[in-house]
Amino acid sequence: MLKKTFLFALIITISIVACTEESEDNDIPPNQLDKIEISSFKILENSVNGITTETKVLVESTSGATVNDHGVFVLKNNEFYDKIVLGELSETTFITTVSSGLERGQNYDIYPYIYAKGTFFYGDTLNFESIVEIDFELLDWYPKQAFVNDTISFIGKNFCSSSETIKNGFSLNGANQKIIFESDSLVKAVILPNMQVSELGAALETCGTSTSLEPNFIMTPPVFDSISPKEAYLGESFFIYGKNFHSEFSKVWIDDYELVLINNNYTDKIEVKVAEDFPVGLLDLRIQVLDRAIEKQNYFQSTIPVIDELDNRETGFLDTLTVKGDYLLQKNKPLEVFVGGRQQHIIDSSKTEIKIVIDTYFEDENPTLIVKTGEFELSEKITMLPPQIISVDKDLYHLYDENITIKTKYFLGFKSNIKIGRAECSNNSYDFEPIDSQGNLTISLTKWLDATAARYPKFEFDGQGELKIELTTAYGVAEKNFKIYSPEIKSISSDIYYHGNQIGLNGLDFGYRDVSTVYVDGEEFPFSGNSNYSLYNTSIAFPVPSNLLPGTHTIKVVTGGQESNEVSFVLGDVSVTEIQSGTGTRKDVYTMEGTNLDQVSKFGFKLNGISCTLINATKNQAQIILPYFIPLTGNDEIIMSYGDENRSIGFINGIEPYEKLEEYQQPSELNKFSKSFEHNGKLYALTYGGIYEFNQSTLSWSLFESNIPNLSNYTIVNYTISVVGEDIYVFYFDKFLVYNMQSRTWKEVGLIILDGLSAVRGTVYGEYAYLWMKRPENFSDLILYKYDLNLNTYVVVNQPVLKNTLQSPMASNIYQKDGFLFLDVLDDNIMMYDMVNDSWENIGFPKGLYTFHYHSNLYMYNNILYYSGGRGNEAPEQYIFAYDFSTRTWTEKTPMLLTLINHSVYGLNNKLYFGLGAGIYGYDNYEMIRYDIANDPY
């Protein structure tokens, strides 16, 4: 009743849903609605043959409703017992007979169902007591020996039909087989591959009753026919043909290796995959089907590769090696051969033979030959032979422009493996042709020997006129000597030379400078480290040996112990007969008269042991300038060097207006960033560590003031210091720092500057400051203003006429003295400003048109403006010039003994003192020189 209750609940639910759906479709015309129901259900007969029922169905539909399924449910003890499924219904009445599974004397319930339009419809439930009597009879079954997929037939009477829960069945050793047909007199089943033995107990089940069958069922024995293909490679499969095979319960062995079977439903063949660990050769085949086995000895041909032999286990580079075996080529798989860990070139290959040439270099101590074919790797030990030199192609060789061909065996030609003259080719400038298949190695002697060192070739001769060839591999060395021609001098570049000239030789087989030797008068020419010496095969150039005296001399070349022919030359002489104008300064040009003076070297003349500069020379005349940094003594000897000879050619009466103050002392705090000024006839210097005073008597500096504002040392040297009475004005970023020399105190004088202007340089004269200022609308231009220090007002004054705007105030030199402002601008003339009359004057430039000059010093003394030192084209200079205001002309003076930049000049007692600043290399200058103005003839 539980099941029935459930079904009634289901019917009620369906009805509610139907009612709900119908209420939602009120707009649909009634004639389009379907009506489906079971109109009646009754038992027609309850007999020994089963229970027979009749069901009537009412179907009213305008849309062609179809009953997709129909049948009856059987309940026992209110629980589901069986279901008879009859499928699609095409009539309005169906009759059902249920007998299978019913037990006589038991009570059952039965009700019909139909399924249409996605809904089940059920009829009334009727109760009955079964009076069925099962009386089926098995008359025969056959065949009693068969195999998978064969059909077994059962002949009898009153066989029951299968229901959903009570089915007909056929089993072998309890394993169900497949029923393919059933009726009341015939049942058929197909054998499935689900057994483990070949003799099995059989049973037939029908009408809920299982019947054991006699005799036992026998699986038909397997029959072997053949295999195909005969040769199957790793990764491939092959078939075993015959009868009564099946992959589900079959096994295959090759020797002792069980193979992988590919599952399929064949009964006349088995598909087997080739394993990679097969032995080689003809192998035993064993096939087992259930508990029966078939064996074939020496039947299966293995395709596993094998090496049988090598034609030669002692071999060498570029030798041909033959590997013999079987299945060395795997089907559609790559083949590679390695020796010493490096892949070698395969010349030819087949199933049974591989030929290789060992053409890739290696250095394995115990080399092994490895054949990689497909997934397999085979190896054999070999012995590598040392290289051999069979011959060279000539008896004699030139060192220049000639090739040597070396016949070799067991050698691979790499530069690192070859030596000629005990030297390797050490760089990449020469790549020779690779060794050919016959072992011939061709090398350009010139290119090889050229490349034995980065600069000069270095190699050694082995015996007189012989070079050794060495070919090296990891397995030995081959050596052989070959001979070269003796060197030959064919010509000499001149018959006569002078010291400083280069001697040139042309010829053959000279060799190279580090392996050959030049002899002059039997003495070896010392050329080690001499960059003026060149020796290369067909030419030699070297300076005349400095120790030679004028006269006739001989030259020969020795290369590899073999001497060349000798050639001779004459060394000419030079002389000075007179020094013109024997009086002068270091500014003057001195002229010598003599013979062959054009052969004297550029630095052949010396003053007090220091080289002079030769500025012009002809055969009979030479002109020199004395070294600027050597003070003249008044009786100065001029020496002429010719070769190793130093000949005195006379004296000059030197005029020296300068002296170096050897007693001068300068503290380290006074460095190149210091700035000097004068006060009451004394020299002072301002630096970031204080103000220092110079003592004229002791030629030393002492600290005058240690209390200094926080100044940048870079700023000090680039700004003008102005002296007004006892006040020292230092311009410092839009203000003046003022130091009073009497009270020794500092104060600030601020500048009130409007209109966006910015002051960058400044100097003070009287009650006015003269300021270079930048305008905001044109920041690169500098304009000179006159600033009233009492009223804090400023006006524009006349501006200098310059080629360029004053764009670099730091590099420009601004100097103020006695109401005049001097402006030395880069790449322009020097301009002089009269502060009283507000006017500018162009006073020219002392060096003419060359005006690119900076970091010099301007100093006025005794109505003369001195221009000294500085940089010209980046190089510090020692020149000094004087501007005479009375004649409005510049005069070059005797140059200083020092090169100076950013230095100080101080005048006292008709003498000028030069010091501080930086010297020739930009380092701090710690020397001072004194210039006697009256003693300078210029």
Residue pairs with C-beta under 8 A, 6 or more apart in sequence:
1 78
2 78
2 79
3 73
3 75
3 78
3 79
3 80
4 75
4 78
4 109
4 111
4 125
7 73
7 111
7 122
10 120
10 122
11 121
11 122
14 119
14 120
18 119
22 33
31 62
32 62
32 63
33 62
34 59
34 60
34 61
34 62
34 63
34 65
34 117
35 58
35 59
35 60
35 61
36 57
36 58
36 59
36 60
36 61
36 65
36 67
36 114
36 116
36 117
36 121
37 57
37 58
37 121
38 55
38 56
38 57
38 58
38 112
38 113
38 114
38 121
38 122
38 123
39 56
39 57
39 58
40 54
40 55
40 56
40 123
41 53
41 54
41 55
41 56
41 111
41 112
41 123
41 124
41 126
42 53
42 54
42 126
43 51
43 52
43 53
43 54
43 110
43 126
43 128
44 52
44 53
44 54
44 95
45 51
45 52
46 52
46 128
46 129
46 130
46 131
47 131
47 132
48 131
48 132
48 133
48 135
49 97
49 99
49 132
50 97
50 98
50 99
50 102
50 130
50 132
51 97
51 98
51 99
51 102
51 108
51 110
51 128
51 130
51 132
52 95
52 96
52 97
53 72
53 95
53 96
53 98
53 110
53 112
53 126
54 93
54 94
54 95
55 70
55 72
55 93
55 94
55 95
55 96
55 112
55 123
56 92
56 93
57 67
57 70
57 89
57 92
57 93
57 94
57 114
58 92
59 65
59 67
59 92
59 116
65 116
65 117
66 88
66 116
67 88
67 89
67 114
67 115
67 116
68 88
68 115
68 116
69 85
69 86
69 87
69 88
69 89
69 113
69 114
69 115
70 86
70 87
70 88
70 89
70 94
70 112
70 113
70 114
70 115
71 83
71 84
71 85
71 86
71 96
71 112
71 113
72 83
72 84
72 96
72 98
72 110
72 111
72 112
72 113
73 80
73 82
73 83
73 110
73 111
73 112
73 113
74 81
74 82
74 83
74 84
74 98
74 108
74 109
74 110
75 81
75 108
75 109
75 110
75 125
76 106
76 107
76 108
76 109
78 109
81 101
81 108
81 165
82 98
82 100
82 101
82 163
82 164
82 165
82 166
83 163
83 164
83 165
84 96
84 98
84 163
84 164
85 163
85 164
86 94
86 96
89 114
94 112
96 112
98 110
98 163
99 132
99 134
99 160
99 207
100 160
100 161
100 162
100 163
100 166
100 206
100 207
100 208
101 160
101 163
101 165
101 166
101 207
101 208
102 108
102 130
102 132
103 130
103 132
104 130
104 131
104 132
104 133
105 129
105 130
105 131
106 129
106 130
107 127
107 128
107 129
107 130
108 127
108 128
108 129
108 130
109 125
109 126
109 127
110 125
110 126
110 127
110 128
111 122
111 123
111 124
111 125
111 126
112 122
112 123
113 120
113 121
113 122
113 123
114 120
114 121
115 121
134 158
134 160
134 207
134 208
134 209
135 158
136 156
136 157
136 158
136 159
136 160
136 206
136 207
136 209
137 156
137 157
137 158
138 154
138 155
138 156
138 204
138 211
138 213
139 155
139 156
139 157
140 154
140 155
140 156
141 152
141 153
141 154
141 155
141 202
141 204
141 213
142 152
142 153
143 150
143 152
144 215
144 217
144 218
145 217
145 218
145 219
145 220
146 152
146 191
146 217
146 219
146 220
147 191
147 219
147 220
147 243
147 244
147 246
147 267
148 191
148 192
148 193
148 246
148 248
148 265
148 267
149 190
149 191
149 265
149 267
150 190
150 191
150 220
151 180
151 188
151 189
151 190
151 191
152 170
152 177
152 188
152 189
152 190
152 191
153 186
153 187
153 188
154 170
154 186
154 187
154 188
154 189
154 204
155 185
155 186
156 185
156 186
156 187
157 184
157 185
158 184
158 207
159 168
159 182
159 183
159 184
159 185
159 186
159 187
159 206
159 207
160 166
160 168
160 184
160 206
160 207
160 208
161 168
161 182
161 184
162 168
162 179
162 182
166 207
166 208
167 179
167 205
168 179
168 182
168 187
168 204
168 205
168 206
169 176
169 177
169 179
169 204
169 205
169 206
169 210
170 176
170 177
170 179
170 187
170 189
170 202
170 203
170 204
170 205
171 177
171 202
171 203
171 205
172 191
172 195
172 200
172 201
172 202
172 217
173 195
173 196
173 197
173 200
173 201
175 192
175 194
175 195
176 192
176 194
177 189
177 190
177 191
177 192
177 194
178 189
178 190
178 192
179 187
179 188
179 189
180 188
180 189
180 190
181 187
181 188
182 188
187 204
187 206
193 246
193 248
193 249
193 265
194 248
195 219
195 249
195 290
196 249
196 290
196 291
197 219
197 290
197 291
198 218
198 219
198 221
198 289
198 290
198 291
198 292
199 216
199 217
199 218
199 219
200 216
200 217
200 218
200 219
201 212
201 213
201 216
201 217
202 212
202 213
202 216
202 217
203 210
203 211
203 212
203 213
204 210
204 211
204 213
205 211
219 244
219 290
220 243
220 244
221 244
221 289
221 292
222 242
222 243
222 244
222 245
222 250
222 287
222 289
222 292
222 294
223 242
223 243
223 244
224 240
224 241
224 242
224 287
224 294
224 296
225 241
225 242
225 243
226 240
226 241
226 242
227 238
227 239
227 240
227 241
227 285
227 299
227 300
228 238
228 239
228 241
229 238
230 301
231 301
231 303
232 238
232 274
232 303
233 274
233 303
233 327
233 330
233 331
233 333
233 374
234 274
234 275
234 276
234 303
234 304
234 330
234 374
234 375
234 376
235 273
235 274
235 374
235 375
236 273
236 274
236 331
237 262
237 271
237 272
237 273
237 274
238 271
238 272
238 274
239 269
239 270
239 271
239 272
240 252
240 269
240 270
240 272
240 285
240 287
241 268
241 269
242 268
242 269
243 267
243 268
244 267
244 289
245 266
245 267
245 268
245 269
245 270
245 287
245 289
246 265
246 266
246 267
246 270
246 289
247 261
247 262
247 263
247 264
247 266
247 270
247 271
248 263
249 289
249 290
250 261
250 270
250 287
250 288
250 289
251 258
251 261
251 287
251 288
252 258
252 259
252 261
252 270
252 272
252 285
252 286
252 287
252 288
253 259
253 284
253 285
253 286
253 288
254 275
254 278
254 283
254 284
254 285
254 300
254 302
255 278
255 279
255 283
255 284
257 275
257 277
257 278
257 279
259 272
259 273
259 274
259 275
260 272
260 273
260 275
261 270
261 271
261 272
261 273
262 271
262 272
262 273
264 271
270 287
274 303
276 304
276 375
276 376
278 302
278 303
278 304
279 302
279 304
280 302
280 304
280 305
280 306
280 326
280 327
281 301
281 302
281 306
282 298
282 299
282 300
282 301
282 302
283 298
283 299
283 300
283 301
283 302
284 295
284 296
284 297
284 298
284 299
284 300
285 295
285 296
285 299
285 300
286 293
286 294
286 295
286 296
287 293
287 294
287 295
288 294
302 327
303 327
303 330
303 331
304 327
304 376
305 325
305 326
305 327
305 328
305 330
305 371
305 373
305 374
305 376
305 378
306 325
306 326
306 327
306 378
307 323
307 324
307 325
307 328
307 371
307 378
307 380
308 324
308 325
308 326
309 324
309 325
310 321
310 322
310 323
310 324
310 369
310 380
310 382
311 321
311 322
311 324
312 319
312 321
312 322
313 380
313 381
313 382
313 383
314 382
314 383
314 385
315 321
315 358
315 382
315 383
315 384
315 385
315 410
316 358
316 384
316 385
316 386
316 387
316 409
316 410
316 411
316 475
317 358
317 359
317 361
317 384
317 387
317 410
317 411
317 412
317 473
318 357
318 358
318 359
318 409
318 410
318 411
318 412
318 435
318 437
318 439
319 357
319 358
319 385
319 410
320 347
320 355
320 356
320 357
321 339
321 355
321 356
321 357
321 358
321 369
321 382
322 353
322 354
322 355
323 337
323 353
323 354
323 355
323 356
323 369
323 371
323 380
324 352
324 353
325 352
325 353
325 378
326 351
326 352
327 351
327 373
328 335
328 349
328 350
328 351
328 352
328 353
328 354
328 371
328 373
329 335
329 349
329 350
329 351
329 373
330 373
330 374
330 375
330 376
331 374
333 373
333 374
333 375
334 372
334 373
334 374
335 346
335 349
335 354
335 371
335 372
335 373
336 343
336 346
336 371
336 372
336 373
337 343
337 344
337 346
337 354
337 356
337 369
337 370
337 371
337 372
338 344
338 369
338 370
338 372
339 356
339 358
339 360
339 362
339 367
339 368
339 369
339 370
339 382
340 362
340 363
340 364
340 367
340 368
340 384
341 362
341 364
341 367
342 360
342 361
342 362
343 360
344 356
344 357
344 358
344 359
344 360
345 356
345 357
345 359
345 360
346 354
346 355
346 356
347 355
347 356
347 357
348 354
348 355
349 355
354 371
357 437
359 412
360 412
361 412
361 414
361 417
361 473
362 474
363 473
363 474
364 474
365 474
366 381
367 381
367 382
367 384
368 379
368 380
368 381
368 382
369 379
369 380
369 381
369 382
370 377
370 378
370 379
371 377
371 378
371 379
384 410
384 473
384 474
384 475
385 410
385 475
385 476
386 410
386 473
386 475
386 476
386 477
386 478
387 408
387 409
387 410
387 411
387 471
387 472
387 473
387 475
387 476
387 477
387 478
388 408
388 409
388 410
388 411
388 478
389 406
389 407
389 408
389 469
389 471
389 478
389 479
389 480
390 407
390 408
390 409
390 439
391 406
391 407
392 404
392 405
392 406
392 407
392 469
392 480
392 482
393 404
393 405
393 406
393 407
394 404
394 482
395 483
396 483
396 484
396 485
397 404
397 445
397 482
397 483
397 484
397 485
398 445
398 484
398 485
398 508
398 509
399 445
399 446
399 449
399 484
399 485
399 509
399 510
399 511
399 537
399 559
400 445
400 446
400 508
400 509
400 537
400 538
401 446
402 444
402 445
402 446
403 442
403 443
403 444
403 445
404 442
404 443
404 445
404 482
405 440
405 441
405 442
405 443
406 440
406 441
406 442
406 443
406 469
406 471
406 480
407 438
407 439
407 440
408 435
408 439
408 440
408 441
408 471
408 478
409 439
410 473
410 475
411 417
411 435
411 439
411 441
411 471
411 473
411 478
412 435
412 473
413 432
413 434
413 435
413 441
415 424
415 425
415 430
415 432
416 424
417 471
417 472
417 473
418 424
418 425
418 441
418 443
418 469
418 470
418 471
418 472
419 468
419 469
419 470
419 472
420 443
420 445
420 448
420 449
420 452
420 459
420 467
420 468
420 469
420 470
421 449
421 452
421 459
421 460
421 461
421 462
421 467
421 468
421 515
422 459
422 460
422 462
422 468
422 470
423 449
423 452
423 453
423 457
423 458
423 459
423 460
424 452
425 448
425 451
425 452
426 451
426 452
426 453
426 454
427 451
427 454
429 447
429 450
429 451
430 444
430 447
430 448
430 450
430 451
432 441
432 442
432 443
432 444
432 447
432 448
433 442
435 441
446 537
449 457
449 459
449 512
450 457
451 457
452 458
452 459
453 514
456 512
456 513
456 514
457 512
457 514
457 515
458 512
458 514
458 515
459 467
459 512
459 515
460 515
461 467
461 515
461 559
461 560
461 561
462 468
462 481
463 481
463 561
464 560
464 561
464 562
465 483
465 484
465 485
465 486
465 560
465 561
465 562
466 481
466 482
466 483
466 484
466 560
467 481
467 482
467 484
467 560
468 479
468 480
468 481
469 478
469 479
469 480
469 481
469 482
470 477
470 478
470 479
471 477
471 478
471 479
472 478
484 509
484 559
484 560
484 562
485 508
485 509
486 509
486 559
486 562
486 563
486 564
487 507
487 508
487 509
487 510
487 511
487 516
487 557
487 558
487 559
487 562
487 563
487 564
488 507
488 508
488 509
488 564
488 565
489 505
489 506
489 507
489 555
489 556
489 557
489 564
489 565
489 566
489 567
490 506
490 507
490 508
491 505
491 506
491 507
492 503
492 504
492 505
492 506
492 555
492 567
492 569
493 502
493 503
493 504
493 505
493 506
494 501
494 503
494 504
494 569
495 569
495 570
496 569
496 570
496 571
496 572
497 503
497 544
497 569
497 570
497 571
497 572
498 544
498 571
498 572
498 574
498 596
498 599
499 544
499 546
499 548
499 571
499 599
499 601
499 642
499 643
500 543
500 544
500 599
500 600
500 601
500 604
501 543
501 544
501 599
502 532
502 541
502 542
502 543
502 544
503 540
503 541
503 542
503 543
503 544
503 555
503 569
504 539
504 540
504 541
505 539
505 540
505 541
505 555
505 557
505 567
506 538
506 539
507 538
507 539
507 540
507 557
507 564
508 537
508 538
509 537
509 559
510 516
510 535
510 536
510 537
510 538
510 539
510 540
510 557
510 559
510 564
511 535
511 537
511 559
511 560
512 535
512 536
512 537
513 527
513 533
513 534
513 535
513 536
515 559
515 560
516 535
516 557
516 558
516 559
516 560
517 524
517 525
517 557
517 558
517 559
518 524
518 525
518 527
518 535
518 540
518 542
518 555
518 556
518 557
519 525
519 555
519 556
519 557
519 558
520 545
520 548
520 553
520 554
520 555
521 548
521 553
521 554
522 554
523 545
525 533
525 542
525 545
527 533
527 535
527 542
530 542
530 543
532 541
532 542
532 543
533 541
533 542
533 543
534 540
534 541
534 542
535 541
535 542
540 557
544 571
544 643
545 643
546 643
546 644
547 643
547 644
548 571
548 643
549 571
549 643
549 645
550 571
550 572
550 573
551 570
551 571
552 568
552 569
552 570
552 571
553 568
553 569
553 570
553 571
554 566
554 567
554 568
555 566
555 567
555 568
555 569
556 563
556 564
556 565
556 566
556 567
557 563
557 564
558 564
572 596
572 599
573 595
573 596
573 642
574 594
574 595
574 596
574 597
574 599
574 600
574 640
574 642
575 594
575 595
575 596
576 592
576 593
576 594
576 597
576 622
576 640
576 647
576 649
576 650
577 593
577 594
577 595
578 592
578 593
578 594
578 650
579 590
579 591
579 592
579 593
579 638
579 649
579 650
579 652
580 590
580 591
580 592
580 593
581 588
581 590
581 591
582 650
582 651
582 652
582 653
583 652
583 653
583 654
583 655
584 590
584 652
584 653
584 654
584 655
585 632
585 654
585 655
585 656
585 657
585 894
585 936
585 937
585 938
586 625
586 626
586 627
586 628
586 630
586 632
586 654
586 656
586 894
586 895
587 892
587 893
587 894
587 895
587 938
588 626
589 615
589 623
589 624
589 625
590 623
590 624
590 625
590 626
590 638
590 652
591 621
591 622
591 623
592 605
592 621
592 622
592 623
592 624
592 638
592 649
593 620
593 621
594 620
594 621
594 622
595 619
595 620
596 619
597 617
597 618
597 619
597 620
597 621
597 622
598 617
598 618
598 619
598 622
600 614
600 617
600 622
600 640
600 642
601 614
601 641
602 613
602 614
603 611
603 612
603 613
603 614
603 641
604 614
604 640
604 641
604 642
605 611
605 612
605 614
605 622
605 624
605 638
605 639
605 640
605 641
606 612
606 638
606 639
606 640
606 641
606 646
607 626
607 627
607 630
607 636
607 637
607 638
607 639
608 630
608 633
608 636
608 637
609 639
610 627
610 630
611 627
612 624
612 625
612 626
612 627
612 638
613 624
613 625
613 627
614 622
614 623
614 624
615 623
615 624
615 625
616 622
616 623
617 623
626 632
626 654
628 878
628 895
628 896
628 897
629 878
629 897
629 898
631 656
631 658
631 659
631 660
631 897
632 652
632 654
632 655
632 656
633 654
633 656
634 653
634 654
634 655
634 656
635 651
635 653
635 654
636 651
636 652
636 653
636 654
637 648
637 650
637 651
638 648
638 649
638 650
638 651
638 652
639 646
639 647
639 648
639 649
640 646
640 647
640 648
640 649
641 647
655 894
655 935
655 936
655 937
656 894
656 935
657 893
657 894
657 931
657 932
657 933
657 935
657 936
658 894
658 896
658 897
658 929
658 930
658 931
658 932
659 929
659 930
659 932
660 897
660 927
660 928
660 929
661 699
661 927
661 928
661 929
661 930
663 698
663 699
664 699
664 700
664 915
664 927
664 928
665 698
665 699
665 700
665 701
666 700
666 701
666 915
666 916
666 926
666 928
667 692
667 701
667 703
668 924
669 687
669 689
669 690
669 692
670 685
670 687
670 692
670 701
670 916
671 687
671 713
671 924
672 717
672 902
672 916
672 917
672 918
672 922
672 923
672 924
672 925
673 687
673 688
673 713
673 714
673 716
673 717
674 685
674 686
674 687
674 692
674 716
674 717
674 904
674 916
675 685
675 686
675 687
675 716
675 717
675 719
675 721
675 904
676 683
676 684
676 685
676 686
676 721
676 904
676 906
676 916
677 684
677 685
677 686
677 721
677 723
677 728
678 684
678 723
678 906
679 723
679 726
679 728
679 741
680 741
681 908
682 693
682 694
682 696
683 693
683 694
683 904
683 906
683 913
684 691
684 692
684 693
684 694
684 704
685 691
685 692
685 694
685 701
685 904
685 916
686 708
686 716
686 721
686 728
686 730
687 713
687 716
688 708
688 711
688 712
688 713
688 716
689 706
689 708
690 703
690 704
690 705
690 706
690 707
690 708
691 703
691 704
691 705
691 708
691 739
692 701
692 702
692 703
692 704
693 701
693 702
693 703
693 704
694 700
694 701
694 906
695 701
695 702
696 908
699 928
705 739
705 744
707 744
707 746
709 732
709 737
709 746
711 730
711 732
711 737
715 732
716 730
717 902
718 810
719 730
719 731
719 732
719 761
719 762
720 731
720 761
720 762
720 763
720 814
720 815
720 816
721 728
721 729
721 730
722 728
722 729
722 731
722 763
722 764
722 765
722 816
723 729
724 764
724 765
724 766
726 740
726 741
726 742
727 738
727 739
727 740
727 741
728 738
728 739
728 740
728 741
729 736
729 737
729 738
729 749
729 763
729 764
729 769
730 736
730 737
730 738
730 739
731 759
731 761
731 762
731 763
734 750
734 751
734 753
734 758
734 759
735 748
735 749
735 750
735 751
736 748
736 749
736 751
736 762
736 764
736 769
737 746
737 747
737 748
737 749
738 746
738 747
738 748
738 749
739 745
739 746
740 747
749 789
751 759
751 769
751 771
751 787
751 792
752 792
753 759
753 773
753 794
755 776
756 775
756 776
757 773
757 774
757 775
757 776
757 785
758 773
758 774
759 771
759 772
759 773
760 772
760 773
760 774
760 782
760 809
761 771
761 772
761 782
761 809
761 812
761 814
762 769
762 770
762 771
762 772
762 787
763 769
763 770
763 814
763 816
763 821
764 770
764 789
765 816
765 819
765 821
765 835
767 788
767 789
767 790
768 786
768 787
768 788
768 789
768 835
769 786
769 787
769 789
770 784
770 785
770 786
770 787
770 797
770 816
770 821
770 833
770 835
771 784
771 785
771 787
771 794
772 782
772 783
772 784
772 785
772 806
772 809
772 814
773 782
773 783
773 784
773 785
774 780
774 781
774 782
774 783
775 781
775 783
780 805
780 807
781 805
781 806
781 807
782 805
782 806
782 807
782 809
783 796
783 799
784 796
784 797
784 798
784 799
784 800
784 833
785 794
785 795
785 796
785 797
786 794
786 795
786 796
786 797
786 838
787 793
787 794
788 794
797 838
798 833
798 838
798 839
798 840
799 840
800 823
800 831
800 833
800 840
801 840
801 842
802 825
802 828
802 831
803 827
803 828
804 825
804 826
804 827
804 828
806 812
806 823
806 825
808 826
811 826
811 854
811 855
812 823
812 824
812 825
812 826
812 854
813 822
813 823
813 824
813 854
813 855
813 856
813 857
813 858
814 821
814 822
814 823
814 824
815 821
815 822
815 824
815 858
815 859
815 860
816 822
817 860
818 860
819 834
819 835
819 836
820 832
820 833
820 834
820 835
820 860
821 832
821 833
821 835
822 830
822 831
822 832
822 833
822 858
822 860
822 865
823 830
823 831
823 832
823 833
824 830
824 853
824 854
824 856
824 858
824 867
825 831
826 851
826 852
826 853
826 854
827 851
827 852
828 845
828 851
829 842
829 843
829 844
829 845
829 851
830 842
830 843
830 844
830 845
830 858
830 867
830 883
831 840
831 841
831 842
831 843
832 840
832 841
832 842
832 843
833 839
833 840
833 841
834 840
834 841
843 865
843 883
843 888
844 890
845 851
845 853
845 890
846 867
846 881
846 883
846 890
846 892
847 853
847 872
847 879
847 881
850 872
852 872
852 873
853 870
853 871
853 872
854 870
854 871
855 869
855 870
855 871
855 901
855 902
856 867
856 868
856 869
856 870
856 871
856 901
857 866
857 867
857 868
857 869
857 870
857 900
857 902
857 903
857 904
857 905
857 917
858 865
858 866
858 867
859 865
859 866
859 868
859 905
859 907
859 912
860 866
861 907
861 912
861 933
862 907
862 910
862 933
863 884
863 885
863 886
864 882
864 883
864 884
864 885
865 882
865 883
865 885
866 880
866 881
866 882
866 883
866 905
866 912
867 880
867 881
867 882
867 883
867 890
868 879
868 880
868 881
868 896
868 900
868 903
868 905
868 914
869 876
869 877
869 878
869 879
869 880
869 896
869 899
869 900
869 901
869 903
869 914
869 917
870 876
870 877
870 901
871 877
871 901
876 899
876 900
876 901
876 918
876 919
876 920
876 922
877 899
878 895
878 896
878 897
878 898
878 899
878 900
879 892
879 895
879 896
880 892
880 893
880 894
880 895
880 896
880 931
881 890
881 891
881 892
881 893
882 890
882 891
882 893
883 889
883 890
884 891
891 938
892 938
893 936
893 938
894 936
894 938
896 914
896 929
896 931
897 929
898 914
898 919
898 920
898 925
898 927
898 929
899 919
899 920
900 914
900 917
900 918
900 919
900 925
901 917
901 918
901 922
902 916
902 917
902 918
903 914
903 915
903 916
903 917
903 918
903 925
904 913
904 914
904 915
904 916
904 917
905 912
905 913
905 914
906 912
906 913
906 915
907 913
910 932
910 933
910 934
911 930
911 931
911 932
911 933
912 930
912 931
912 933
913 928
913 929
913 930
913 931
914 928
914 929
914 930
914 931
915 925
915 927
915 928
915 929
916 925
917 925
918 924
918 925
919 925
919 927
